[in-house]
Amino acid sequence: MFPKVIELASPPSVDCLIEQFGSRRLPFVLDSSLSNDGLGQFSFFGADPFLVFTGKDGQYETQSPDGTESLVGDGLAIMRDLMSQHKIDNNQPIPFCGGAVGFLSYDYGRQIERVPQLAEDDRDVPDLHFGFYDGIAALNHETGILSLIALGIRADPDLVLAELKAIIESPFKKSGEAPIQRHGEWQWNMSHETFLNTVERVRSYIASGDVYQVNLSQRARCSYEGNAIQLYQALRNGNPAPYSAYIDTGELAILSTSPEQLIRKQGRQLETRPIKGTRPRGANTEEDQRNANALLCSEKDRAELLMIVDLERNDLGRVAEIGSVKVDQLYHLEHYARVIHQTAQVKAQLAEDRDIFDCIKALFPGGSITGAPKIRAMEIIEELEPTRRGAYTGSVGYIGFDGNAELNIAIRSLHLKDGFLDYQVGSGIVWDSDPESEYQETLDKGRAIRETIDKLCQLGTMT
């Protein structure tokens, strides 16, 4: 099966496409709102999946026009079986032409590494949630061409293309001026003092030889009402990132402006891009350069990144051709709206007897947001963080019917569910960490989200 494609040379704006697809049933946006070092060439839009796969703790279900079917087992193994029924040959110069789009919760990691379940599950977020889409739109940011793509799984491809064309030709009606109203102040799942004390507990584990590094996070929550699509548009415009995403499950919305990639698979080429090390942007060019130089010269940040690169090399090595794992970049700086990050790039060649689901199992959750060694770090996170992470530090992205895939690490992300809005921020703790500095780093990372929400709230009524 080959994709059928229509190209449009003068498409609507990205904001218009987000609004048009966002008004449909179970929409997604995989949004390269910032092109950094050649990343982020394409953005993808879709809605109305022909099948939804969702569940947690080994209990899953598929939802389709034919009804609901319950399934028991490993979520990724079930997905592999489901997707094998719809294999395609991608003859297009577009990395994604249809497939599964959604997210893996961080908590799915318990199914891979079998760590204990101690943190409170106070949001009931699925471990896995993916819609299967056979009609999507792909925007090439380099050429400006919008490709409408149909596979013909649920209907004749010409009909699917006509439906996509109707969506983008629909009138652009921007929603009201107050997309979000926040009620009350932000409530954190750790107090300032508790966070500092928890950093010290991590340092005691490091001193005893349990672990070298742990990524410790805290969550902010408030009650809200309003328009999730407009909130996403404000976030992506205020904090552009190459791995932004909007996922609406009907019960939960995930809004991500992530700068970090977990895995990219094109053919048999694999790539992961971990981040370790953060500084705030400066108020002027001189201060910005000072902060960048301080990050590059920080022995602590360089050691943290090198530790995670070694972890990712080992993880990729579990599924790669022997000798193919290479560190392509190390100690590379990426500049974003509010922060500067230090990154690396690790590449490999996938072994012939492995597939994308093996890759995800080998890398998930990403080492940069757990620590090292990974399993012991995850056990400590489970002990010290009071609530489950949900999609935060999980992954959002696509797995194509052609076997290609790209998934982010869901940092700089919001959960919107049951009238609550949550965001979560973390910091990598090592032996020489200063608790107050680590606390401040979490605030720096969340500043873009917090300021965007507070600015939008000023347009409405805050109570």
N, C-alpha and C positions, 0 to 999 in steps of 0.2 A: 504494500500500500504506500502511495506517495502523496504528499500534501498537494492540495490545489490552492493556488495563490493568486490574489489580485493586488496590484501595487497602486498606491495613491501618492502622487507627487506633492500634493498640497493638502496635507491632513489638518485636522483641528489641532489646537494647542494641547499640550500635555494636561493642563488644568481642565480643559474641556473634555478630553478623553477620560480622565479620572472621574469627572462628574457624570458623564454619559454611561460608562460601564458601572460606576458605583451605584447607580439607581436601579440596576437590574438585580436578579436573584443570585445570591451567593457570589458576589464579584471578587475579583482579585486584581491587584496591580503589583507587578514586580518592576520596580522603578529605579532606573539609574539616574537619579536626580543630580549626580555629580560625576563627571568623568575625570578620573584620577589616574595618571600614568597608563593610559590606554584601557583602563577598566571602564565598564559602564557604557558600552556602545549601544546596547539595546534596552528598551523598556517593553514590557509585555502587559496586555490587558485582556481580561476575559470575564465571562459570567455564564450563568445557566449550565452548570456541569451536568453531564448525563449520568454520573454516579458520584456519590459521596462515600468516603471511607473514613470512619471515625471510631474512637474508643480509647480505653485505658486499662491498665492492669491485666492485660491478656484477654479482655472481653471487648470485642469489636463488632461493628455492623456495617453493612452497605445499605445505602438508601438510593433508590432509583424509581422511575415511573412504574416499574414492575412490583415495587414493594420494598420491604425491609428484610434483610437476612442477617441473622446473628452468626458470628464466627468466633472461634476460640483458638488462641495460639499466639505466636510471636507476630507482632504487628507488621514488621518489615517483611517477614516471610510471606504473610498473607498478601501484602501489597505486591510483592514479586509475582505471585501467582495471578493476581488480578490483572496486572499490567502486561503479563505475557500473552494475554488474550487479544492485545491490541497493538502488536508490534508494527512499526512503520520503518520505511527507508527514507531518511531525510536527504533529499537531493537539492536542498535550498542552502544559500549562504547565510542562514539564520540558525542560531544555536538551539532554539526551542520552537517547535512547530505544533505542539500539542502534547498533553500528558497530564500528570498529576501535579497540582499546585496546592500548597498548604504549609503546614508546620509540624515539626516534632517538638514537643515540650521537653525542657531539660529533664523532667521527671521520667521520661522514657529511658533515660540512662540507667535507671534501676533495673530495667528488663535486660539490659546488656551486661552490666557489671555486677548485678545482684547485691547492691548495697542495702543496708537496713532502711526501713521506712519510719522515720521519727518525726519529721517536720509536719506541722498541721496542714492538712489539705483543705484550705478555707475558700477555694474558688472553684473546685471541680473542673479543672481544665483538661481536655483530652490529652492523652499521651501523643496521639497522632491524629491529625485531621487533614485530609486531602480531598479536593474535588478533582474529578477526571473531566478534562475539557478537550473537545475535538474541534473547537472553533475559537481562535484567538486573534488578536491584533498585535503586531510587532513593529515598534517604531525604531528605526535606525537613526541614532542621533548624529551620525557622521554625514549621512546623505539626506536626511530629512524625509525619507520615504517611509510611509506606513504600509505594511504588508498585512492583508487580511488572509488568514490561513484556515483551511477546512480539511478535515480528514475523512469525513463521510462515515463515521462510526454510528452515530445516532440518527442521521438523516442524510439525504443526498447532499454532497458537498456544495453544489450550486445553491441549494436552499440555505445551508449554513452561511455561505458567503453573503447571500442576500440579507439574512438576519443581521450579520455583522455590519454590513453597509447601512442598514436601516438605523442601527444604534448610533453610528458616528454621524449620520445625517440628521439625527433628531435634534430639535432646538436645544441650545445650551441655556439652561435655566439655573443660574447660580442661586444657591440656597440663601436663607436669611442672613442678616448681618451679625448674628450672635450664635455661632455654632456650638458654643459650650458655655454653660453656667456652672461654676463650681460652688458647691455649698459647704461652707465651713473651711477650716484650715487643713493643710496636709497633715496626715497622721502617719508616723513612721512605725515600722514594726520593731525597731530598736531605738531607744533613746540615745542621745549623744554619749552619755556615760556608759551605757551598755555596749555600744559599738566599740568604744575605747577598751573596755574590759575584755571584750571578745577578741580584739586584736592581740591582747596580751595572752589570752588562752591559746591562740594559734601559735604565738611565739614560743610558748611552753612546749607545744607539740614539736615544733621545729628543734628546740633545744634538746629534746629527748630522743631525736633521731627518727621520729615517726614520718616526717614529711619535710620537703625542702621549701615548698611554697603552697599557699592556699589562697584562692580567690574568694574573698569574703564580701557579701553584698547585703544591702538593706533596701527596704521597699517603702515607698511613699504612696498613700492612698487618700482619695477624697470621694465624696459622692458628687454626682454630676448629672446634667441632662443636656442634650444638644445633638449636633450634627457631626457624626464621626468622619464623614468624607471631608468636610471643610476643615476639621481639626487636622486630618492627615495632610491636606494641601498646605496648611499653615506650617506644619512641622517640616515637610519636605522643602518648602521654600525658605524657611528660616535656618535649616540645618541640612543642606544638601549632602547626600552620601551615595556611594555607588551601589549599595545593596539595600535600598529602601523598599518597603513593601506594605501593602494594605490587604488584609485577609478578613473577610466577613463570613462567619460560619452560620449566621442566623441567630446565635445565642451569644457569641463572643466576637469582638473585633480586635485584631492585632494590627497596630500601627508601628512600623519600624523604620528608623532612619539609621541603619547600621553601616558602619564603615568596614566591617570585618567579614571575610569570607571563610566559611568552613571548608567547602570542597567545590571544585569545579572539575567536571569530567567532559572532555570533548574527544570522541573516539576512545582511544586507550590512554590519552594524556590526562594526568591528574595534577591538581594544583591546590595548595592550601596557603593562606596568608594570615598567620597569627599576628596579633597586636600585643605588645607589652611596653608600657612606658607612655605617660601622658603628661603634658604641660598645658596650662591655659594659653590662649592667644593673647598677645600683648596689646596694650592700648594704642601703640604706634609701631612703626616699622622697627625701630631700634629695640624696643622691649620685646617685640615678637622674635627678633633674631637672637636676643639674649636667652629667651626661654627655649628656643630651638637648640642653641648651643649647649645649654644646661642639660637638656634631655640627651643629646648625643654624647656628652661627656660623663653622664651619670653611670658610675660603676654598678650601682644597684640595678638600674633599669636595663643596662646591657646584660648583666648576669641573668636577670629574670627572662629576658627575651631569648637568650641562648639556651636556657634551661627548657623553655617551651618549644623552641625549634628542635632540640634533641628529642623531646617527647613526640612531636609531630613526625619527625623522621622515622622514629620507631613505629608509630601507628601506621604510617603509609607503607612502611616496609613489610607489614603483615599481608598486604594485598598487592604489592608491586613486584614487577620483575626484579630478580636479584641484581643488585648493583645499579639500579636505575634511579634511586632516590638521590636528588641533588638539591642543595641550598642555592637558590638562584639569586636571592637578595638577602642582605642582613644589615640591620641597623639603618633602615631606610625611613626617612621622615615623610609623613603625610599630613597636610594642613587642612583643617576643617573650620567651620564657622566659629566654634568656641574653643577648640582644643587642637593640639598637635600630638600626633601619635607616632610611635616608633614601631616599625613593622618589619616582617621578613616574608620571603616567598620560598616555599618548598615544592619541588616538582618531582613527578615519578611517572613510570610507565606501568599501567595496570597489567597484572598477570593474566594470561589467556583464560584461566579457569575461574576468574573472578568477575563480579559485576558491580554496579553502582550500589546495590544493597550491602554487599560485602564492604565496600568503601565506607559507607555511612556507619556501619557497625564498628569498623576499625577506628574511626576518628571521633565518633560521637560519644559524649559531648566534647566540644573542643577543649584542648588542654589549656588554652589561654584563660578560660573561664572556670576551670576547676583547680588546677595546680599540679604539682608533681611530687611524688608519683601519683598518677591520676586516681586510682581506686581509693587509696588512703585519703587523698584530698577530698574526694567525694564523700567519704564516710565522715570526715570532720565537718564538712559543710552541712551534712544532714544532722549532725549533732548540735551545731552552733547556730544555724539560721532557723528562726522560729517557724517560718512558713515555707511551703513549697514554692519553687520559683515559677512554675508554669512555663509559658513560652519564653520568658526571659532566660537568656543564654542557651535556649534551644536553637532551632534553626528554621528559617522560612525560605522557601524557594520552590524550584520546579525539579521534577524527575520526568524526563521526556519518554514518550513511547519508543523513541529511537535509542534509548539507553544513555543519552547525555543528561547532564544535571548541573545545577548550580544552587547551592544553599548558603545562606549567610549564617553568622552567629547573631542571634537576636538580642543585641545590646541596643541602647538608645531606643527602647521600645515601650509601647503602651499596651495594657490590657483594658478593654472597655467591656464590662459584663455586669449585669444585674444592678445597674445604676451606680456602679463604682468605676473609678478611673485609677489605675495603678501604674507606676513606673518604678524600676529597680536599677540600682547602680552599685558597682563593686570596685574593689581594689585588690591587687595582688600583694599578699602579706609574705614577707621573708623575715629572716632573723633580725636584720638591722632596720626593719620598718619602724618609723615613728608613728604611733597611733593617731595623733592629731593630724599629721600630714596625710595619712591614709584616709581619714574621715573627710578631710578637705578635698581630696581627689575625687571621692564619690560625689561631693556637691558640684565640683567643676564639671564632671561628666554629665550630670543631670541638669545643668543650668539651661541649656538650649530648650529642653522639653519644658522645664518649669516656667521659663520666661515666656515661651510661646503660649502656653495655657493661660498664664496670668494676664497676658496682653489681650487674648481673646475674651477672657472673662470681663475685662473692662468695657467691652462692647455691649455686654448684657447686664444682667442683674445678679450681683453676688449677695449671698445671704450667709 
